[in-house]
Amino acid sequence: MTNATEGLPDDVRIVAQRTYRSHLELLSSGRIDEWVDLFAEDAVYELPYALDGEPSRLTGKVELKNYMSDFPKTFRIEFVDLRFHETVDPSLVVAEARGQNIHLASGRPYNQTYINVVETRNGRFTHFKDFMNPLVLMKALGLGPAVGR
């Protein structure tokens, strides 16, 4: 929700979308410490379609950093076709993008479509829902056809 200290709705939306763009840039360049700094201290990061054995919910910067620390060694990520969907609440970001990605250990492509629903406050993510297709991830990792959650 828009907070009175955040400013006018258009300003809030600009800041929220700028923060989201920074998320894409930092993640694709492997700058995990800076990426984690986009989140509020008590932020929640949800992966509703996480694979079995992987967390579906992370809380706080420490959990986020621990979970994502090896990400740059695992994938090369390039986000394309970013599209924002207009919301009534200017602090809420609904975005979709495609990832033209590579699983580094195997060289397999990991071409994923991401849909994110992200709550922001004062230029920080407070609740981030990361929707992606687990079958595409499993194929990139060389795992069998069984789907997690």
C-alpha positions as CSV (number, residue, x, y, z in Angstrom):
1,M,0.0,0.0,0.0
2,T,1.1,3.6,-0.6
3,N,2.6,5.1,2.5
4,A,2.1,8.9,3.1
5,T,5.8,9.3,3.4
6,E,6.4,7.8,0.0
7,G,5.1,10.7,-2.1
8,L,2.6,11.0,-5.0
9,P,1.3,7.8,-6.7
10,D,3.3,8.4,-9.9
11,D,6.5,8.9,-7.9
12,V,5.9,5.8,-5.9
13,R,5.3,3.7,-9.1
14,I,8.5,5.1,-10.7
15,V,10.5,4.2,-7.7
16,A,8.9,0.7,-7.4
17,Q,9.6,0.0,-11.1
18,R,13.1,1.4,-10.9
19,T,13.8,-1.0,-8.0
20,Y,12.5,-3.9,-10.0
21,R,14.7,-3.0,-13.0
22,S,17.6,-2.9,-10.6
23,H,16.7,-6.4,-9.4
24,L,17.0,-7.7,-13.0
25,E,20.3,-5.9,-13.6
26,L,21.9,-7.0,-10.4
27,L,20.7,-10.6,-10.6
28,S,21.9,-10.9,-14.2
29,S,25.3,-9.5,-13.4
30,G,25.7,-11.8,-10.4
31,R,25.9,-8.9,-7.8
32,I,24.1,-10.8,-5.1
33,D,25.1,-8.6,-2.1
34,E,23.7,-5.5,-3.9
35,W,20.6,-7.5,-5.0
36,V,19.9,-8.5,-1.4
37,D,20.1,-4.8,-0.5
38,L,17.0,-4.1,-2.6
39,F,15.0,-6.0,0.1
40,A,13.7,-4.7,3.4
41,E,15.3,-6.3,6.5
42,D,12.1,-8.4,7.1
43,A,11.2,-9.0,3.4
44,V,9.5,-12.3,2.3
45,Y,10.6,-14.0,-0.9
46,E,8.2,-16.7,-2.1
47,L,8.8,-19.3,-4.8
48,P,5.3,-20.9,-5.1
49,Y,6.5,-23.5,-7.6
50,A,9.8,-24.4,-5.9
51,L,11.2,-27.8,-6.6
52,D,10.9,-30.5,-3.9
53,G,13.7,-30.0,-1.4
54,E,14.0,-26.3,-2.1
55,P,12.5,-23.6,0.1
56,S,9.3,-22.0,-1.0
57,R,9.6,-19.1,1.4
58,L,12.6,-17.1,2.6
59,T,12.4,-14.4,5.2
60,G,14.9,-11.7,5.7
61,K,18.1,-10.7,4.1
62,V,20.3,-13.4,5.7
63,E,18.1,-16.2,4.3
64,L,18.0,-14.5,0.9
65,K,21.8,-14.1,0.8
66,N,22.4,-17.7,1.9
67,Y,20.0,-19.0,-0.7
68,M,21.2,-16.9,-3.6
69,S,25.0,-16.9,-2.9
70,D,25.8,-19.6,-5.4
71,F,23.4,-18.4,-8.1
72,P,26.1,-16.6,-10.2
73,K,28.1,-19.9,-10.3
74,T,25.0,-21.8,-11.4
75,F,23.3,-19.7,-14.1
76,R,24.2,-17.0,-16.6
77,I,21.0,-14.9,-16.8
78,E,19.9,-12.4,-19.3
79,F,16.4,-10.8,-18.9
80,V,14.5,-9.6,-22.0
81,D,11.1,-8.4,-22.9
82,L,10.3,-6.8,-19.5
83,R,6.7,-5.8,-19.3
84,F,5.0,-4.0,-16.3
85,H,1.3,-4.5,-15.7
86,E,-0.5,-1.4,-14.3
87,T,-1.8,-1.8,-10.8
88,V,-4.2,0.3,-8.7
89,D,-1.6,0.4,-5.9
90,P,1.5,2.2,-7.2
91,S,3.8,0.5,-4.7
92,L,2.8,-3.0,-6.2
93,V,4.8,-4.2,-9.1
94,V,3.4,-6.9,-11.4
95,A,6.0,-7.7,-14.1
96,E,6.9,-10.4,-16.5
97,A,10.1,-11.0,-18.4
98,R,11.8,-13.8,-20.3
99,G,15.1,-15.2,-19.2
100,Q,17.6,-16.3,-21.9
101,N,19.7,-18.3,-19.5
102,I,22.4,-21.0,-19.4
103,H,23.0,-23.6,-16.7
104,L,26.7,-23.2,-16.4
105,A,27.7,-26.7,-15.3
106,S,25.9,-28.4,-18.2
107,G,25.7,-25.7,-20.8
108,R,22.0,-26.4,-21.2
109,P,19.7,-23.6,-22.0
110,Y,17.4,-22.4,-19.3
111,N,14.9,-20.2,-21.1
112,Q,12.3,-19.3,-18.5
113,T,9.3,-16.9,-18.3
114,Y,9.1,-15.1,-15.0
115,I,6.1,-13.4,-13.5
116,N,6.6,-11.5,-10.3
117,V,4.2,-9.9,-7.9
118,V,6.2,-7.6,-5.7
119,E,5.2,-5.3,-2.8
120,T,7.5,-2.4,-2.2
121,R,7.9,0.3,0.5
122,N,10.2,3.3,0.3
123,G,12.1,1.7,-2.7
124,R,12.7,-1.7,-1.1
125,F,11.0,-5.0,-1.7
126,T,8.9,-6.2,1.2
127,H,7.2,-9.2,-0.4
128,F,8.4,-10.8,-3.6
129,K,6.5,-13.7,-5.3
130,D,8.5,-15.3,-8.0
131,F,6.5,-17.4,-10.4
132,M,8.3,-19.5,-12.9
133,N,7.9,-22.9,-14.6
134,P,9.6,-25.7,-12.6
135,L,9.6,-28.0,-15.6
136,V,11.8,-25.7,-17.5
137,L,14.2,-25.5,-14.5
138,M,14.2,-29.2,-14.1
139,K,15.1,-29.7,-17.8
140,A,18.0,-27.2,-17.5
141,L,19.2,-29.1,-14.4
142,G,18.9,-32.4,-16.1
143,L,16.4,-33.7,-13.6
144,G,13.6,-36.2,-14.3
145,P,10.0,-35.2,-15.3
146,A,8.6,-35.2,-11.8
147,V,7.4,-31.8,-10.7
148,G,7.9,-30.3,-7.2
149,R,5.1,-28.5,-5.5
